[in-house]
Amino acid sequence: MNKHQVRLLPADITFTATEHESVLAAALNAGIAFPNRCQVGACAMCMCRKLSGEISYQLEPMLTENEQAEGWIFTCQATAKSDLVLSLDTD
């Protein structure tokens, strides 16, 4: 089972995610207070920006082409395919 390091900025928190769990589930399992509500990609609370790394989705989330180009991801739907650097900075 592949494990990947996920780094959350600006807090600089690191946790491990497997390819069999969502990035959000991995963060919550690591005790990280990650914003979320629905966990199915509808509320957008868990959206953050991917600065580097590869993810995949089982179901493509409702993101515009612009949002995807800017690196926005739904962590409740995304699984890590490599080490990731994510930004929770909402500005």
C-alpha positions as CSV (number, residue, x, y, z in Angstrom):
1,M,0.0,0.0,0.0
2,N,1.5,3.3,-1.1
3,K,1.7,6.1,1.5
4,H,2.3,9.7,0.5
5,Q,3.3,12.7,2.6
6,V,0.8,15.6,2.5
7,R,2.0,19.0,3.6
8,L,-0.5,21.6,4.6
9,L,0.5,25.3,4.2
10,P,0.5,27.9,5.7
11,A,0.5,25.9,9.0
12,D,3.2,23.6,7.7
13,I,1.5,20.4,9.1
14,T,2.4,17.1,7.5
15,F,0.4,13.9,7.5
16,T,0.4,10.6,5.6
17,A,-2.3,9.5,3.1
18,T,-2.7,6.2,1.4
19,E,-4.1,5.7,-2.1
20,H,-7.2,4.1,-0.5
21,E,-8.5,7.0,1.5
22,S,-9.4,10.6,0.6
23,V,-7.0,13.3,1.5
24,L,-9.7,14.7,3.9
25,A,-10.1,11.3,5.6
26,A,-6.3,11.0,6.0
27,A,-6.2,14.5,7.6
28,L,-9.1,13.8,10.0
29,N,-7.5,10.4,10.9
30,A,-4.3,12.3,11.8
31,G,-6.2,14.6,14.1
32,I,-6.0,17.6,11.9
33,A,-8.9,20.1,12.2
34,F,-9.6,20.2,8.4
35,P,-12.7,22.2,7.4
36,N,-15.4,19.9,6.1
37,R,-19.1,19.3,6.3
38,C,-20.7,17.0,3.8
39,Q,-17.7,14.8,2.8
40,V,-19.3,14.1,-0.6
41,G,-18.1,17.1,-2.6
42,A,-21.3,19.2,-2.4
43,C,-20.6,21.9,0.2
44,A,-17.1,22.9,-0.9
45,M,-15.9,23.5,2.6
46,C,-12.9,21.2,2.2
47,M,-11.7,22.8,-1.0
48,C,-8.1,23.8,-1.0
49,R,-5.4,24.6,-3.5
50,K,-2.9,21.9,-4.7
51,L,0.5,23.5,-5.1
52,S,2.3,20.3,-6.1
53,G,1.7,16.6,-6.5
54,E,-0.7,14.2,-8.2
55,I,-4.2,13.3,-7.1
56,S,-7.0,11.3,-8.6
57,Y,-10.8,11.2,-8.2
58,Q,-13.2,8.3,-8.4
59,L,-15.9,10.8,-9.3
60,E,-14.9,14.1,-10.9
61,P,-16.0,17.0,-8.6
62,M,-18.0,20.0,-9.8
63,L,-15.1,22.3,-10.5
64,T,-15.0,24.9,-13.3
65,E,-12.1,24.7,-15.7
66,N,-10.9,28.0,-14.1
67,E,-10.9,26.5,-10.6
68,Q,-9.1,23.4,-11.9
69,A,-6.5,25.5,-13.7
70,E,-5.9,27.4,-10.4
71,G,-5.3,24.1,-8.6
72,W,-8.4,23.9,-6.5
73,I,-9.3,20.4,-5.3
74,F,-12.0,18.7,-3.2
75,T,-10.0,16.9,-0.5
76,C,-13.1,14.7,0.4
77,Q,-13.0,13.3,-3.1
78,A,-9.3,13.4,-3.9
79,T,-6.8,10.5,-3.2
80,A,-3.1,11.1,-3.2
81,K,-1.1,9.6,-6.0
82,S,2.2,11.2,-4.9
83,D,3.5,13.4,-2.2
84,L,1.3,16.6,-2.0
85,V,1.7,20.2,-1.0
86,L,-1.7,21.9,-0.3
87,S,-2.6,25.4,0.7
88,L,-5.5,26.0,3.0
89,D,-4.9,29.8,2.7
90,T,-8.4,31.0,1.8
91,D,-7.3,34.4,0.3
